[in-house]
Amino acid sequence: MDPHVGRSSSQEGTIVNPGAKEGRDTSVGDESDDANELRFDEEQRLIKEQSQRPETD
């Protein structure tokens, strides 16, 4: 039996992320989790800062 038979075309390509609304993981992690969170926060800060700069090109 083909699993694609009977599938609606509106469902094709739909991305499912069940944890998308949960927010950041607040469970206790290890040092690498803490380092990743620090890097992510720094990247977010830099992206926000760069997006607010006037364009110079």
PDBQT receptor file of N, H, CA, C and O in Angstrom, charges set to zero:
ATOM      1  N   MET A   1       0.847  -1.179   0.000  1.00  0.00    +0.000 N 
ATOM      2  CA  MET A   1       0.000   0.000   0.000  1.00  0.00    +0.000 C 
ATOM      3  C   MET A   1       0.897   1.248   0.000  1.00  0.00    +0.000 C 
ATOM      4  O   MET A   1       1.844   1.336   0.782  1.00  0.00    +0.000 OA
ATOM      5  N   ASP A   2       0.597   2.192  -0.866  1.00  0.00    +0.000 N 
ATOM      6  H   ASP A   2      -0.172   2.120  -1.501  1.00  0.00    +0.000 HD
ATOM      7  CA  ASP A   2       1.379   3.422  -0.989  1.00  0.00    +0.000 C 
ATOM      8  C   ASP A   2       0.913   4.426   0.064  1.00  0.00    +0.000 C 
ATOM      9  O   ASP A   2      -0.267   4.776   0.087  1.00  0.00    +0.000 OA
ATOM     10  N   PRO A   3       1.817   4.902   0.945  1.00  0.00    +0.000 N 
ATOM     11  CA  PRO A   3       1.411   5.851   2.002  1.00  0.00    +0.000 C 
ATOM     12  C   PRO A   3       1.036   7.218   1.463  1.00  0.00    +0.000 C 
ATOM     13  O   PRO A   3       0.418   8.011   2.174  1.00  0.00    +0.000 OA
ATOM     14  N   HIS A   4       1.403   7.516   0.198  1.00  0.00    +0.000 N 
ATOM     15  H   HIS A   4       1.905   6.872  -0.380  1.00  0.00    +0.000 HD
ATOM     16  CA  HIS A   4       1.114   8.827  -0.377  1.00  0.00    +0.000 C 
ATOM     17  C   HIS A   4      -0.247   8.901  -1.056  1.00  0.00    +0.000 C 
ATOM     18  O   HIS A   4      -0.716   9.987  -1.396  1.00  0.00    +0.000 OA
ATOM     19  N   VAL A   5      -0.884   7.744  -1.256  1.00  0.00    +0.000 N 
ATOM     20  H   VAL A   5      -0.502   6.861  -0.980  1.00  0.00    +0.000 HD
ATOM     21  CA  VAL A   5      -2.187   7.725  -1.909  1.00  0.00    +0.000 C 
ATOM     22  C   VAL A   5      -3.237   8.297  -0.964  1.00  0.00    +0.000 C 
ATOM     23  O   VAL A   5      -3.276   7.950   0.216  1.00  0.00    +0.000 OA
ATOM     24  N   GLY A   6      -4.084   9.171  -1.486  1.00  0.00    +0.000 N 
ATOM     25  H   GLY A   6      -4.053   9.453  -2.445  1.00  0.00    +0.000 HD
ATOM     26  CA  GLY A   6      -5.154   9.746  -0.696  1.00  0.00    +0.000 C 
ATOM     27  C   GLY A   6      -4.718  10.954   0.107  1.00  0.00    +0.000 C 
ATOM     28  O   GLY A   6      -5.513  11.514   0.862  1.00  0.00    +0.000 OA
ATOM     29  N   ARG A   7      -3.510  11.353  -0.038  1.00  0.00    +0.000 N 
ATOM     30  H   ARG A   7      -2.864  10.898  -0.652  1.00  0.00    +0.000 HD
ATOM     31  CA  ARG A   7      -3.008  12.513   0.693  1.00  0.00    +0.000 C 
ATOM     32  C   ARG A   7      -3.422  13.787  -0.024  1.00  0.00    +0.000 C 
ATOM     33  O   ARG A   7      -3.305  13.882  -1.246  1.00  0.00    +0.000 OA
ATOM     34  N   SER A   8      -3.891  14.737   0.708  1.00  0.00    +0.000 N 
ATOM     35  H   SER A   8      -3.986  14.660   1.701  1.00  0.00    +0.000 HD
ATOM     36  CA  SER A   8      -4.303  16.018   0.146  1.00  0.00    +0.000 C 
ATOM     37  C   SER A   8      -3.080  16.804  -0.285  1.00  0.00    +0.000 C 
ATOM     38  O   SER A   8      -2.056  16.780   0.397  1.00  0.00    +0.000 OA
ATOM     39  N   SER A   9      -3.173  17.498  -1.404  1.00  0.00    +0.000 N 
ATOM     40  H   SER A   9      -4.006  17.518  -1.958  1.00  0.00    +0.000 HD
ATOM     41  CA  SER A   9      -2.040  18.297  -1.869  1.00  0.00    +0.000 C 
ATOM     42  C   SER A   9      -1.763  19.469  -0.935  1.00  0.00    +0.000 C 
ATOM     43  O   SER A   9      -0.656  20.008  -0.935  1.00  0.00    +0.000 OA
ATOM     44  N   SER A  10      -2.751  19.870  -0.141  1.00  0.00    +0.000 N 
ATOM     45  H   SER A  10      -3.650  19.432  -0.141  1.00  0.00    +0.000 HD
ATOM     46  CA  SER A  10      -2.532  20.959   0.804  1.00  0.00    +0.000 C 
ATOM     47  C   SER A  10      -1.651  20.525   1.965  1.00  0.00    +0.000 C 
ATOM     48  O   SER A  10      -1.108  21.373   2.673  1.00  0.00    +0.000 OA
ATOM     49  N   GLN A  11      -1.497  19.218   2.177  1.00  0.00    +0.000 N 
ATOM     50  H   GLN A  11      -1.938  18.529   1.602  1.00  0.00    +0.000 HD
ATOM     51  CA  GLN A  11      -0.669  18.723   3.266  1.00  0.00    +0.000 C 
ATOM     52  C   GLN A  11       0.774  18.480   2.826  1.00  0.00    +0.000 C 
ATOM     53  O   GLN A  11       1.648  18.283   3.671  1.00  0.00    +0.000 OA
ATOM     54  N   GLU A  12       1.030  18.492   1.545  1.00  0.00    +0.000 N 
ATOM     55  H   GLU A  12       0.320  18.652   0.860  1.00  0.00    +0.000 HD
ATOM     56  CA  GLU A  12       2.374  18.222   1.061  1.00  0.00    +0.000 C 
ATOM     57  C   GLU A  12       3.306  19.365   1.434  1.00  0.00    +0.000 C 
ATOM     58  O   GLU A  12       2.968  20.536   1.255  1.00  0.00    +0.000 OA
ATOM     59  N   GLY A  13       4.458  19.028   1.946  1.00  0.00    +0.000 N 
ATOM     60  H   GLY A  13       4.732  18.077   2.092  1.00  0.00    +0.000 HD
ATOM     61  CA  GLY A  13       5.455  20.031   2.290  1.00  0.00    +0.000 C 
ATOM     62  C   GLY A  13       5.201  20.747   3.601  1.00  0.00    +0.000 C 
ATOM     63  O   GLY A  13       5.896  21.712   3.916  1.00  0.00    +0.000 OA
ATOM     64  N   THR A  14       4.228  20.302   4.367  1.00  0.00    +0.000 N 
ATOM     65  H   THR A  14       3.663  19.518   4.111  1.00  0.00    +0.000 HD
ATOM     66  CA  THR A  14       3.941  20.942   5.648  1.00  0.00    +0.000 C 
ATOM     67  C   THR A  14       5.003  20.544   6.658  1.00  0.00    +0.000 C 
ATOM     68  O   THR A  14       5.286  19.359   6.836  1.00  0.00    +0.000 OA
ATOM     69  N   ILE A  15       5.588  21.528   7.317  1.00  0.00    +0.000 N 
ATOM     70  H   ILE A  15       5.359  22.490   7.173  1.00  0.00    +0.000 HD
ATOM     71  CA  ILE A  15       6.597  21.268   8.332  1.00  0.00    +0.000 C 
ATOM     72  C   ILE A  15       5.900  21.148   9.679  1.00  0.00    +0.000 C 
ATOM     73  O   ILE A  15       5.120  22.013  10.077  1.00  0.00    +0.000 OA
ATOM     74  N   VAL A  16       6.197  20.063  10.363  1.00  0.00    +0.000 N 
ATOM     75  H   VAL A  16       6.831  19.360  10.040  1.00  0.00    +0.000 HD
ATOM     76  CA  VAL A  16       5.587  19.817  11.659  1.00  0.00    +0.000 C 
ATOM     77  C   VAL A  16       6.661  19.927  12.719  1.00  0.00    +0.000 C 
ATOM     78  O   VAL A  16       7.657  19.205  12.680  1.00  0.00    +0.000 OA
ATOM     79  N   ASN A  17       6.462  20.830  13.667  1.00  0.00    +0.000 N 
ATOM     80  H   ASN A  17       5.653  21.417  13.699  1.00  0.00    +0.000 HD
ATOM     81  CA  ASN A  17       7.384  20.999  14.779  1.00  0.00    +0.000 C 
ATOM     82  C   ASN A  17       6.550  21.074  16.054  1.00  0.00    +0.000 C 
ATOM     83  O   ASN A  17       6.113  22.154  16.452  1.00  0.00    +0.000 OA
ATOM     84  N   PRO A  18       6.333  19.935  16.690  1.00  0.00    +0.000 N 
ATOM     85  CA  PRO A  18       5.434  19.920  17.836  1.00  0.00    +0.000 C 
ATOM     86  C   PRO A  18       5.912  20.748  19.017  1.00  0.00    +0.000 C 
ATOM     87  O   PRO A  18       5.090  21.146  19.843  1.00  0.00    +0.000 OA
ATOM     88  N   GLY A  19       7.210  21.025  19.133  1.00  0.00    +0.000 N 
ATOM     89  H   GLY A  19       7.878  20.702  18.462  1.00  0.00    +0.000 HD
ATOM     90  CA  GLY A  19       7.716  21.781  20.270  1.00  0.00    +0.000 C 
ATOM     91  C   GLY A  19       7.913  23.252  19.974  1.00  0.00    +0.000 C 
ATOM     92  O   GLY A  19       8.547  23.949  20.765  1.00  0.00    +0.000 OA
ATOM     93  N   ALA A  20       7.394  23.748  18.867  1.00  0.00    +0.000 N 
ATOM     94  H   ALA A  20       6.879  23.182  18.224  1.00  0.00    +0.000 HD
ATOM     95  CA  ALA A  20       7.649  25.132  18.453  1.00  0.00    +0.000 C 
ATOM     96  C   ALA A  20       7.087  26.157  19.436  1.00  0.00    +0.000 C 
ATOM     97  O   ALA A  20       7.642  27.249  19.563  1.00  0.00    +0.000 OA
ATOM     98  N   LYS A  21       6.023  25.835  20.118  1.00  0.00    +0.000 N 
ATOM     99  H   LYS A  21       5.572  24.949  20.015  1.00  0.00    +0.000 HD
ATOM    100  CA  LYS A  21       5.385  26.808  21.008  1.00  0.00    +0.000 C 
ATOM    101  C   LYS A  21       5.854  26.681  22.450  1.00  0.00    +0.000 C 
ATOM    102  O   LYS A  21       5.387  27.416  23.320  1.00  0.00    +0.000 OA
ATOM    103  N   GLU A  22       6.761  25.767  22.709  1.00  0.00    +0.000 N 
ATOM    104  H   GLU A  22       7.140  25.170  22.002  1.00  0.00    +0.000 HD
ATOM    105  CA  GLU A  22       7.213  25.542  24.073  1.00  0.00    +0.000 C 
ATOM    106  C   GLU A  22       8.252  26.549  24.522  1.00  0.00    +0.000 C 
ATOM    107  O   GLU A  22       8.442  26.730  25.725  1.00  0.00    +0.000 OA
ATOM    108  N   GLY A  23       8.923  27.204  23.608  1.00  0.00    +0.000 N 
ATOM    109  H   GLY A  23       8.769  27.058  22.631  1.00  0.00    +0.000 HD
ATOM    110  CA  GLY A  23       9.957  28.160  23.987  1.00  0.00    +0.000 C 
ATOM    111  C   GLY A  23      11.272  27.471  24.272  1.00  0.00    +0.000 C 
ATOM    112  O   GLY A  23      11.479  26.309  23.922  1.00  0.00    +0.000 OA
ATOM    113  N   ARG A  24      12.147  28.205  24.908  1.00  0.00    +0.000 N 
ATOM    114  H   ARG A  24      11.979  29.149  25.192  1.00  0.00    +0.000 HD
ATOM    115  CA  ARG A  24      13.488  27.698  25.192  1.00  0.00    +0.000 C 
ATOM    116  C   ARG A  24      13.444  26.587  26.234  1.00  0.00    +0.000 C 
ATOM    117  O   ARG A  24      12.640  26.624  27.165  1.00  0.00    +0.000 OA
ATOM    118  N   ASP A  25      14.317  25.602  26.066  1.00  0.00    +0.000 N 
ATOM    119  H   ASP A  25      14.970  25.572  25.310  1.00  0.00    +0.000 HD
ATOM    120  CA  ASP A  25      14.415  24.484  27.000  1.00  0.00    +0.000 C 
ATOM    121  C   ASP A  25      14.984  24.987  28.319  1.00  0.00    +0.000 C 
ATOM    122  O   ASP A  25      16.101  25.502  28.360  1.00  0.00    +0.000 OA
ATOM    123  N   THR A  26      14.228  24.840  29.387  1.00  0.00    +0.000 N 
ATOM    124  H   THR A  26      13.321  24.421  29.354  1.00  0.00    +0.000 HD
ATOM    125  CA  THR A  26      14.672  25.312  30.698  1.00  0.00    +0.000 C 
ATOM    126  C   THR A  26      15.098  24.169  31.607  1.00  0.00    +0.000 C 
ATOM    127  O   THR A  26      15.337  24.379  32.796  1.00  0.00    +0.000 OA
ATOM    128  N   SER A  27      15.194  22.962  31.061  1.00  0.00    +0.000 N 
ATOM    129  H   SER A  27      15.000  22.791  30.095  1.00  0.00    +0.000 HD
ATOM    130  CA  SER A  27      15.632  21.842  31.879  1.00  0.00    +0.000 C 
ATOM    131  C   SER A  27      17.122  21.980  32.196  1.00  0.00    +0.000 C 
ATOM    132  O   SER A  27      17.846  22.703  31.511  1.00  0.00    +0.000 OA
ATOM    133  N   VAL A  28      17.559  21.300  33.211  1.00  0.00    +0.000 N 
ATOM    134  H   VAL A  28      16.971  20.713  33.768  1.00  0.00    +0.000 HD
ATOM    135  CA  VAL A  28      18.960  21.363  33.621  1.00  0.00    +0.000 C 
ATOM    136  C   VAL A  28      19.802  20.668  32.566  1.00  0.00    +0.000 C 
ATOM    137  O   VAL A  28      19.523  19.530  32.189  1.00  0.00    +0.000 OA
ATOM    138  N   GLY A  29      20.835  21.356  32.090  1.00  0.00    +0.000 N 
ATOM    139  H   GLY A  29      21.061  22.280  32.397  1.00  0.00    +0.000 HD
ATOM    140  CA  GLY A  29      21.692  20.785  31.059  1.00  0.00    +0.000 C 
ATOM    141  C   GLY A  29      23.131  20.727  31.512  1.00  0.00    +0.000 C 
ATOM    142  O   GLY A  29      23.464  21.046  32.653  1.00  0.00    +0.000 OA
ATOM    143  N   ASP A  30      23.974  20.311  30.587  1.00  0.00    +0.000 N 
ATOM    144  H   ASP A  30      23.704  20.052  29.660  1.00  0.00    +0.000 HD
ATOM    145  CA  ASP A  30      25.393  20.246  30.913  1.00  0.00    +0.000 C 
ATOM    146  C   ASP A  30      26.106  21.499  30.412  1.00  0.00    +0.000 C 
ATOM    147  O   ASP A  30      25.464  22.428  29.923  1.00  0.00    +0.000 OA
ATOM    148  N   GLU A  31      27.430  21.523  30.535  1.00  0.00    +0.000 N 
ATOM    149  H   GLU A  31      27.952  20.768  30.932  1.00  0.00    +0.000 HD
ATOM    150  CA  GLU A  31      28.199  22.706  30.164  1.00  0.00    +0.000 C 
ATOM    151  C   GLU A  31      28.068  23.048  28.683  1.00  0.00    +0.000 C 
ATOM    152  O   GLU A  31      28.055  24.223  28.315  1.00  0.00    +0.000 OA
ATOM    153  N   SER A  32      27.972  22.031  27.839  1.00  0.00    +0.000 N 
ATOM    154  H   SER A  32      27.983  21.077  28.138  1.00  0.00    +0.000 HD
ATOM    155  CA  SER A  32      27.852  22.311  26.409  1.00  0.00    +0.000 C 
ATOM    156  C   SER A  32      26.505  22.959  26.087  1.00  0.00    +0.000 C 
ATOM    157  O   SER A  32      26.421  23.797  25.189  1.00  0.00    +0.000 OA
ATOM    158  N   ASP A  33      25.458  22.580  26.807  1.00  0.00    +0.000 N 
ATOM    159  H   ASP A  33      25.526  21.899  27.537  1.00  0.00    +0.000 HD
ATOM    160  CA  ASP A  33      24.155  23.228  26.620  1.00  0.00    +0.000 C 
ATOM    161  C   ASP A  33      24.232  24.699  27.018  1.00  0.00    +0.000 C 
ATOM    162  O   ASP A  33      23.684  25.568  26.339  1.00  0.00    +0.000 OA
ATOM    163  N   ASP A  34      24.919  24.964  28.123  1.00  0.00    +0.000 N 
ATOM    164  H   ASP A  34      25.364  24.259  28.674  1.00  0.00    +0.000 HD
ATOM    165  CA  ASP A  34      25.071  26.344  28.585  1.00  0.00    +0.000 C 
ATOM    166  C   ASP A  34      25.873  27.170  27.575  1.00  0.00    +0.000 C 
ATOM    167  O   ASP A  34      25.531  28.318  27.293  1.00  0.00    +0.000 OA
ATOM    168  N   ALA A  35      26.941  26.576  27.035  1.00  0.00    +0.000 N 
ATOM    169  H   ALA A  35      27.218  25.643  27.265  1.00  0.00    +0.000 HD
ATOM    170  CA  ALA A  35      27.771  27.276  26.048  1.00  0.00    +0.000 C 
ATOM    171  C   ALA A  35      26.975  27.551  24.777  1.00  0.00    +0.000 C 
ATOM    172  O   ALA A  35      27.096  28.629  24.194  1.00  0.00    +0.000 OA
ATOM    173  N   ASN A  36      26.167  26.596  24.345  1.00  0.00    +0.000 N 
ATOM    174  H   ASN A  36      26.068  25.721  24.819  1.00  0.00    +0.000 HD
ATOM    175  CA  ASN A  36      25.340  26.801  23.154  1.00  0.00    +0.000 C 
ATOM    176  C   ASN A  36      24.336  27.921  23.377  1.00  0.00    +0.000 C 
ATOM    177  O   ASN A  36      24.091  28.724  22.477  1.00  0.00    +0.000 OA
ATOM    178  N   GLU A  37      23.766  27.979  24.547  1.00  0.00    +0.000 N 
ATOM    179  H   GLU A  37      23.966  27.327  25.278  1.00  0.00    +0.000 HD
ATOM    180  CA  GLU A  37      22.798  29.036  24.849  1.00  0.00    +0.000 C 
ATOM    181  C   GLU A  37      23.475  30.410  24.844  1.00  0.00    +0.000 C 
ATOM    182  O   GLU A  37      22.912  31.381  24.339  1.00  0.00    +0.000 OA
ATOM    183  N   LEU A  38      24.682  30.488  25.405  1.00  0.00    +0.000 N 
ATOM    184  H   LEU A  38      25.140  29.699  25.815  1.00  0.00    +0.000 HD
ATOM    185  CA  LEU A  38      25.422  31.748  25.386  1.00  0.00    +0.000 C 
ATOM    186  C   LEU A  38      25.732  32.183  23.957  1.00  0.00    +0.000 C 
ATOM    187  O   LEU A  38      25.583  33.356  23.614  1.00  0.00    +0.000 OA
ATOM    188  N   ARG A  39      26.171  31.222  23.111  1.00  0.00    +0.000 N 
ATOM    189  H   ARG A  39      26.293  30.269  23.388  1.00  0.00    +0.000 HD
ATOM    190  CA  ARG A  39      26.466  31.537  21.708  1.00  0.00    +0.000 C 
ATOM    191  C   ARG A  39      25.217  32.008  20.982  1.00  0.00    +0.000 C 
ATOM    192  O   ARG A  39      25.259  32.975  20.221  1.00  0.00    +0.000 OA
ATOM    193  N   PHE A  40      24.114  31.326  21.219  1.00  0.00    +0.000 N 
ATOM    194  H   PHE A  40      24.080  30.541  21.838  1.00  0.00    +0.000 HD
ATOM    195  CA  PHE A  40      22.860  31.694  20.560  1.00  0.00    +0.000 C 
ATOM    196  C   PHE A  40      22.438  33.101  20.973  1.00  0.00    +0.000 C 
ATOM    197  O   PHE A  40      22.039  33.901  20.126  1.00  0.00    +0.000 OA
ATOM    198  N   ASP A  41      22.521  33.405  22.256  1.00  0.00    +0.000 N 
ATOM    199  H   ASP A  41      22.845  32.754  22.943  1.00  0.00    +0.000 HD
ATOM    200  CA  ASP A  41      22.142  34.731  22.735  1.00  0.00    +0.000 C 
ATOM    201  C   ASP A  41      23.027  35.809  22.117  1.00  0.00    +0.000 C 
ATOM    202  O   ASP A  41      22.541  36.878  21.748  1.00  0.00    +0.000 OA
ATOM    203  N   GLU A  42      24.327  35.529  22.004  1.00  0.00    +0.000 N 
ATOM    204  H   GLU A  42      24.721  34.660  22.304  1.00  0.00    +0.000 HD
ATOM    205  CA  GLU A  42      25.255  36.486  21.401  1.00  0.00    +0.000 C 
ATOM    206  C   GLU A  42      24.932  36.697  19.923  1.00  0.00    +0.000 C 
ATOM    207  O   GLU A  42      24.942  37.826  19.434  1.00  0.00    +0.000 OA
ATOM    208  N   GLU A  43      24.645  35.602  19.216  1.00  0.00    +0.000 N 
ATOM    209  H   GLU A  43      24.636  34.684  19.614  1.00  0.00    +0.000 HD
ATOM    210  CA  GLU A  43      24.285  35.716  17.801  1.00  0.00    +0.000 C 
ATOM    211  C   GLU A  43      23.013  36.536  17.628  1.00  0.00    +0.000 C 
ATOM    212  O   GLU A  43      22.938  37.384  16.738  1.00  0.00    +0.000 OA
ATOM    213  N   GLN A  44      22.021  36.293  18.465  1.00  0.00    +0.000 N 
ATOM    214  H   GLN A  44      22.082  35.605  19.188  1.00  0.00    +0.000 HD
ATOM    215  CA  GLN A  44      20.772  37.039  18.390  1.00  0.00    +0.000 C 
ATOM    216  C   GLN A  44      21.003  38.526  18.633  1.00  0.00    +0.000 C 
ATOM    217  O   GLN A  44      20.418  39.368  17.952  1.00  0.00    +0.000 OA
ATOM    218  N   ARG A  45      21.857  38.850  19.607  1.00  0.00    +0.000 N 
ATOM    219  H   ARG A  45      22.332  38.166  20.161  1.00  0.00    +0.000 HD
ATOM    220  CA  ARG A  45      22.171  40.236  19.913  1.00  0.00    +0.000 C 
ATOM    221  C   ARG A  45      22.860  40.905  18.724  1.00  0.00    +0.000 C 
ATOM    222  O   ARG A  45      22.531  42.037  18.369  1.00  0.00    +0.000 OA
ATOM    223  N   LEU A  46      23.821  40.199  18.107  1.00  0.00    +0.000 N 
ATOM    224  H   LEU A  46      24.088  39.279  18.396  1.00  0.00    +0.000 HD
ATOM    225  CA  LEU A  46      24.532  40.762  16.955  1.00  0.00    +0.000 C 
ATOM    226  C   LEU A  46      23.607  40.958  15.758  1.00  0.00    +0.000 C 
ATOM    227  O   LEU A  46      23.701  41.965  15.056  1.00  0.00    +0.000 OA
ATOM    228  N   ILE A  47      22.726  40.012  15.528  1.00  0.00    +0.000 N 
ATOM    229  H   ILE A  47      22.649  39.194  16.098  1.00  0.00    +0.000 HD
ATOM    230  CA  ILE A  47      21.775  40.129  14.415  1.00  0.00    +0.000 C 
ATOM    231  C   ILE A  47      20.873  41.333  14.631  1.00  0.00    +0.000 C 
ATOM    232  O   ILE A  47      20.633  42.109  13.706  1.00  0.00    +0.000 OA
ATOM    233  N   LYS A  48      20.375  41.488  15.846  1.00  0.00    +0.000 N 
ATOM    234  H   LYS A  48      20.570  40.858  16.597  1.00  0.00    +0.000 HD
ATOM    235  CA  LYS A  48      19.504  42.633  16.149  1.00  0.00    +0.000 C 
ATOM    236  C   LYS A  48      20.263  43.944  15.974  1.00  0.00    +0.000 C 
ATOM    237  O   LYS A  48      19.743  44.903  15.404  1.00  0.00    +0.000 OA
ATOM    238  N   GLU A  49      21.502  43.973  16.470  1.00  0.00    +0.000 N 
ATOM    239  H   GLU A  49      21.924  43.194  16.932  1.00  0.00    +0.000 HD
ATOM    240  CA  GLU A  49      22.324  45.182  16.362  1.00  0.00    +0.000 C 
ATOM    241  C   GLU A  49      22.583  45.534  14.887  1.00  0.00    +0.000 C 
ATOM    242  O   GLU A  49      22.481  46.698  14.498  1.00  0.00    +0.000 OA
ATOM    243  N   GLN A  50      22.912  44.542  14.087  1.00  0.00    +0.000 N 
ATOM    244  H   GLN A  50      22.995  43.597  14.403  1.00  0.00    +0.000 HD
ATOM    245  CA  GLN A  50      23.195  44.782  12.667  1.00  0.00    +0.000 C 
ATOM    246  C   GLN A  50      21.949  45.194  11.907  1.00  0.00    +0.000 C 
ATOM    247  O   GLN A  50      22.028  45.975  10.959  1.00  0.00    +0.000 OA
ATOM    248  N   SER A  51      20.802  44.676  12.314  1.00  0.00    +0.000 N 
ATOM    249  H   SER A  51      20.738  44.042  13.085  1.00  0.00    +0.000 HD
ATOM    250  CA  SER A  51      19.569  45.022  11.609  1.00  0.00    +0.000 C 
ATOM    251  C   SER A  51      19.147  46.462  11.867  1.00  0.00    +0.000 C 
ATOM    252  O   SER A  51      18.365  47.024  11.100  1.00  0.00    +0.000 OA
ATOM    253  N   GLN A  52      19.650  47.057  12.925  1.00  0.00    +0.000 N 
ATOM    254  H   GLN A  52      20.285  46.600  13.548  1.00  0.00    +0.000 HD
ATOM    255  CA  GLN A  52      19.279  48.422  13.265  1.00  0.00    +0.000 C 
ATOM    256  C   GLN A  52      20.267  49.458  12.732  1.00  0.00    +0.000 C 
ATOM    257  O   GLN A  52      20.024  50.660  12.835  1.00  0.00    +0.000 OA
ATOM    258  N   ARG A  53      21.376  48.994  12.163  1.00  0.00    +0.000 N 
ATOM    259  H   ARG A  53      21.573  48.018  12.079  1.00  0.00    +0.000 HD
ATOM    260  CA  ARG A  53      22.354  49.913  11.572  1.00  0.00    +0.000 C 
ATOM    261  C   ARG A  53      21.833  50.457  10.246  1.00  0.00    +0.000 C 
ATOM    262  O   ARG A  53      21.140  49.750   9.515  1.00  0.00    +0.000 OA
ATOM    263  N   PRO A  54      22.160  51.697   9.936  1.00  0.00    +0.000 N 
ATOM    264  CA  PRO A  54      21.796  52.210   8.602  1.00  0.00    +0.000 C 
ATOM    265  C   PRO A  54      22.670  51.526   7.548  1.00  0.00    +0.000 C 
ATOM    266  O   PRO A  54      23.832  51.205   7.796  1.00  0.00    +0.000 OA
ATOM    267  N   GLU A  55      22.087  51.313   6.374  1.00  0.00    +0.000 N 
ATOM    268  H   GLU A  55      21.143  51.575   6.173  1.00  0.00    +0.000 HD
ATOM    269  CA  GLU A  55      22.840  50.670   5.289  1.00  0.00    +0.000 C 
ATOM    270  C   GLU A  55      23.882  51.631   4.752  1.00  0.00    +0.000 C 
ATOM    271  O   GLU A  55      23.613  52.821   4.589  1.00  0.00    +0.000 OA
ATOM    272  N   THR A  56      25.069  51.118   4.476  1.00  0.00    +0.000 N 
ATOM    273  H   THR A  56      25.288  50.152   4.608  1.00  0.00    +0.000 HD
ATOM    274  CA  THR A  56      26.158  51.969   3.983  1.00  0.00    +0.000 C 
ATOM    275  C   THR A  56      26.531  51.652   2.545  1.00  0.00    +0.000 C 
ATOM    276  O   THR A  56      27.451  52.266   2.004  1.00  0.00    +0.000 OA
ATOM    277  N   ASP A  57      25.851  50.720   1.918  1.00  0.00    +0.000 N 
ATOM    278  H   ASP A  57      25.105  50.221   2.358  1.00  0.00    +0.000 HD
ATOM    279  CA  ASP A  57      26.177  50.329   0.526  1.00  0.00    +0.000 C 
ATOM    280  C   ASP A  57      25.622  51.307  -0.457  1.00  0.00    +0.000 C 
ATOM    281  O   ASP A  57      25.798  51.137  -1.664  1.00  0.00    +0.000 OA
TER     282      ASP A  57
